[in-house]
Amino acid sequence: MSILSLFLTLYNSLPKKGVKCGLDAYNLLKKKYPKVELTLFGLEKNPNISGEINYIYAPSRHQLSELYSESVVFLFPSLEEGWGLTPLEAMTAGCVVVGTNTGCMIDLGKNKENVLISEPGDVQGMVNNLTYVIENPEEAKTISFNGYNTVQQLNWENSSNEFEKQLLKIVGGNDEN
């Protein structure tokens, strides 16, 4: 089994989380690459998914860390998101995030630089991006590396400096700091 066949995503039955689109994309990809494997994790005891898909119910922090570390791709199929922490967790673990242009991806995602992005609900776009990861392993490594570096910039010092800079702009102060 190729390491590029290990995909991970969050399961949530809320329609806005886009899980149906993500599963549709996975099923289309599986027709071309039958050895791909998908693992879902979540807090629902009896998710409505195929028996061939691995599901981890309420993983501990340690289990979740292992899931991220063992996966190459994190699929983020949300149709609508306030922020979305799971893609950032995945980037921290070195996963290539294949996501939609919503939540944190709007602010942090740069297509084919640190993530692969399609529009929310664009199943074929997700399939194309998943295929890209499989067929371009060197580029996928670069995207993974850049994603990791993006998340490393999210710290209190950088956030407080940016906040201060924005406040100074509001009050008309010097924003050159």
KOLNU-284808 format. One line per 5 residues: number of its first residue (from 1); their letters; for each residue x, y, z of N, C-alpha, C. Coordinates in steps of 0.2 Angstrom, whole numbers. Layout:
// KOLNU-284808
NUM = A = X,Y,Z,X,Y,Z,X,Y,Z  ... .
This chain:
// KOLNU-284808
1 = MSILS = 4,-6,0,0,0,0,4,6,0  3,10,-5,7,17,-5,5,21,0  10,25,3,9,30,8,4,35,6  4,36,-1,0,41,-3,-8,39,-4  -9,33,-1,-16,31,-2,-20,32,5 .
6 = LFLTL = -17,35,10,-20,35,16,-23,42,17  -29,43,17,-33,49,18,-37,49,24  -38,55,27,-41,56,33,-46,62,33  -52,61,36,-56,67,36,-61,66,43  -63,72,44,-68,72,50,-75,70,48 .
11 = YNSLP = -78,66,52,-85,65,50,-90,69,55  -95,72,51,-100,76,55,-106,75,51  -112,74,53,-118,73,49,-121,80,48  -118,86,50,-121,92,48,-120,93,41  -125,94,37,-124,95,29,-119,100,27 .
16 = KKGVK = -118,105,31,-113,111,30,-106,108,30  -105,103,33,-98,100,34,-96,97,28  -100,95,23,-98,93,16,-96,86,16  -97,82,21,-95,75,21,-97,71,15  -104,72,13,-106,68,8,-102,70,1 .
21 = CGLDA = -100,76,0,-96,78,-5,-89,75,-5  -86,75,1,-80,71,2,-80,64,1  -86,61,3,-86,54,2,-87,52,-6  -91,57,-9,-92,56,-16,-86,56,-20  -82,61,-18,-75,62,-21,-71,56,-20 .
26 = YNLLK = -71,54,-14,-67,48,-12,-69,42,-16  -76,41,-17,-78,35,-21,-76,35,-28  -76,41,-31,-74,42,-38,-67,41,-38  -63,43,-34,-56,42,-34,-54,35,-33  -58,31,-29,-57,24,-28,-58,20,-34 .
31 = KKYPK = -62,22,-39,-63,19,-45,-56,19,-49  -52,24,-49,-46,25,-53,-40,22,-49  -40,23,-42,-35,20,-38,-38,16,-32  -39,10,-34,-43,5,-29,-40,4,-22  -33,6,-22,-30,4,-15,-30,10,-10 .
36 = VELTL = -33,16,-12,-34,21,-8,-38,19,-2  -36,22,4,-40,20,10,-42,27,13  -48,27,16,-50,33,20,-52,31,27  -50,35,31,-52,35,38,-55,41,40  -61,40,44,-65,46,46,-64,45,54 .
41 = FGLEK = -65,51,57,-65,51,64,-71,56,66  -74,55,72,-79,60,74,-82,58,81  -87,61,82,-91,60,89,-97,57,88  -99,55,82,-106,51,81,-104,44,81  -109,40,85,-108,33,87,-109,29,81 .
46 = NPNIS = -114,30,77,-116,26,71,-117,30,65  -111,32,62,-111,36,56,-114,32,50  -117,35,45,-119,32,39,-114,32,34  -109,27,34,-104,27,29,-103,19,28  -100,18,22,-98,12,19,-94,8,24 .
51 = GEINY = -95,1,24,-91,-3,29,-84,-3,27  -82,-2,21,-75,-2,19,-71,4,21  -74,9,24,-71,15,27,-70,14,34  -64,16,36,-62,15,43,-65,21,47  -68,20,53,-71,25,57,-68,24,64 .
56 = IYAPS = -66,30,67,-63,30,73,-68,35,77  -72,32,82,-76,36,86,-73,39,92  -73,45,93,-71,49,98,-64,47,100  -59,49,95,-52,47,97,-49,51,102  -45,48,106,-41,52,111,-36,57,108 .
61 = RHQLS = -34,61,111,-29,66,108,-23,62,105  -21,57,109,-15,53,106,-17,49,100  -23,46,100,-25,43,94,-26,48,88  -29,53,89,-30,58,84,-23,61,81  -18,62,86,-11,63,83,-8,58,79 .
66 = ELYSE = -9,52,81,-7,46,77,-11,46,70  -17,47,70,-21,47,64,-18,52,59  -17,58,61,-14,63,57,-7,61,55  -3,59,59,4,57,57,4,51,52  -1,47,53,-1,41,48,-4,43,41 .
71 = SVVFL = -7,48,41,-11,50,35,-6,55,30  -7,55,24,-4,59,19,-8,65,17  -15,63,17,-20,69,14,-25,69,20  -27,76,21,-32,77,25,-37,81,21  -43,78,20,-49,80,16,-53,85,20 .
76 = FPSLE = -54,91,18,-58,96,21,-63,98,16  -69,95,16,-74,96,11,-80,101,13  -79,105,18,-84,109,21,-87,113,16  -93,114,16,-97,119,12,-97,126,15  -97,126,22,-97,132,25,-94,131,32 .
81 = EGWGL = -89,136,34,-86,135,40,-84,141,43  -84,142,50,-82,148,53,-75,149,53  -71,143,55,-64,144,54,-61,137,52  -62,132,56,-60,125,54,-53,123,57  -53,120,62,-47,119,66,-43,113,63 .
86 = TPLEA = -47,108,61,-44,101,59,-39,102,53  -40,106,48,-35,107,43,-28,109,45  -29,114,50,-23,116,53,-19,111,57  -23,107,61,-20,101,65,-17,97,60  -20,95,54,-17,91,49,-11,94,46 .
91 = MTAGC = -11,100,45,-5,104,42,1,103,47  0,104,53,5,103,58,8,96,58  4,91,56,6,84,56,10,82,50  9,87,45,13,86,38,8,83,33  1,83,34,-3,81,29,-4,86,24 .
96 = VVVGT = -5,84,18,-7,89,12,-15,90,13  -17,96,14,-24,97,15,-27,98,8  -32,94,6,-36,95,0,-43,98,3  -44,104,2,-50,107,5,-54,111,0  -59,115,4,-63,119,0,-62,126,2 .
101 = NTGCM = -63,131,-2,-62,138,-1,-67,141,4  -66,139,11,-70,141,16,-66,141,22  -69,144,28,-66,144,34,-58,147,34  -54,143,37,-47,145,38,-44,145,31  -46,141,26,-43,141,20,-44,148,16 .
106 = IDLGK = -49,151,17,-49,158,14,-44,163,16  -42,162,23,-37,167,25,-30,164,25  -29,157,25,-22,154,25,-20,150,19  -25,148,15,-24,143,10,-22,147,4  -16,144,1,-14,146,-6,-14,140,-10 .
111 = NKENV = -18,140,-15,-19,134,-19,-12,132,-23  -11,125,-22,-5,122,-25,2,125,-22  1,129,-16,7,131,-13,7,128,-6  2,129,-2,2,126,5,-4,121,6  -9,121,1,-15,117,1,-17,116,-6 .
116 = LISEP = -22,112,-7,-25,111,-13,-33,113,-12  -35,118,-16,-42,120,-14,-46,120,-20  -53,118,-19,-58,118,-24,-64,122,-21  -69,124,-25,-74,127,-22,-79,123,-18  -82,125,-13,-87,121,-9,-92,118,-13 .
121 = GDVQG = -93,111,-12,-97,107,-16,-95,105,-23  -89,106,-25,-86,104,-31,-82,97,-30  -86,92,-31,-84,85,-30,-78,84,-35  -79,86,-41,-74,84,-46,-68,88,-45  -68,94,-42,-62,98,-40,-58,94,-35 .
126 = MVNNL = -62,91,-30,-59,88,-25,-55,82,-28  -59,78,-32,-56,72,-35,-49,74,-39  -50,80,-43,-44,82,-46,-38,83,-42  -40,87,-36,-34,88,-31,-31,82,-28  -36,77,-26,-33,71,-23,-29,67,-28 .
131 = TYVIE = -31,67,-35,-27,64,-40,-20,67,-41  -20,74,-40,-14,78,-41,-9,75,-35  -12,74,-29,-7,72,-24,-4,65,-25  -8,61,-28,-6,54,-30,-1,54,-35  -3,58,-40,2,58,-47,8,63,-46 .
136 = NPEEA = 8,67,-41,13,72,-41,16,72,-34  20,66,-32,22,66,-25,27,71,-23  31,73,-27,36,78,-26,33,85,-24  28,87,-28,24,93,-27,20,92,-21  17,86,-19,14,85,-13,18,86,-7 .
141 = KTISF = 24,84,-8,29,85,-2,30,93,-1  31,96,-6,32,103,-6,26,107,-3  20,105,-5,14,108,-2,13,106,5  15,100,7,15,98,14,20,102,18  26,103,16,31,107,19,29,114,20 .
146 = NGYNT = 26,117,15,23,124,15,17,125,20  13,120,20,7,120,25,10,120,32  15,115,33,18,115,40,20,122,42  24,125,37,27,131,39,22,137,40  16,136,36,11,141,37,8,141,44 .
151 = VQQLN = 7,135,46,4,134,53,9,136,58  16,136,57,20,138,62,20,145,63  18,149,59,17,156,59,11,158,64  7,154,65,1,155,70,3,154,77  6,160,80,8,159,87,6,166,90 .
156 = WENSS = 6,166,97,4,172,100,8,178,99  14,178,98,18,184,96,16,187,90  16,182,84,14,185,78,7,188,78  3,184,81,-4,187,82,-5,193,85  -1,194,91,-2,200,95,1,206,91 .
161 = NEFEK = 7,205,87,10,210,83,5,212,77  2,207,74,-3,209,69,-9,213,72  -11,211,78,-17,214,81,-15,221,82  -9,222,85,-7,229,87,-6,233,80  -4,230,75,-3,234,69,-10,236,66 .
166 = QLLKI = -15,232,67,-22,233,64,-25,239,69  -23,238,75,-26,244,80,-23,251,78  -17,251,77,-13,257,75,-16,260,68  -18,255,64,-21,258,57,-28,261,59  -31,258,63,-38,261,65,-37,268,68 .
171 = VGGND = -33,269,73,-32,275,76,-27,280,72  -25,278,67,-21,282,62,-14,283,65  -11,278,68,-4,278,70,0,275,65  6,274,67,11,272,62,11,264,61  10,262,55,9,255,54,15,252,51 .
176 = EN = 20,255,52,27,252,49,30,248,53  28,246,60,31,242,64,31,235,62 .
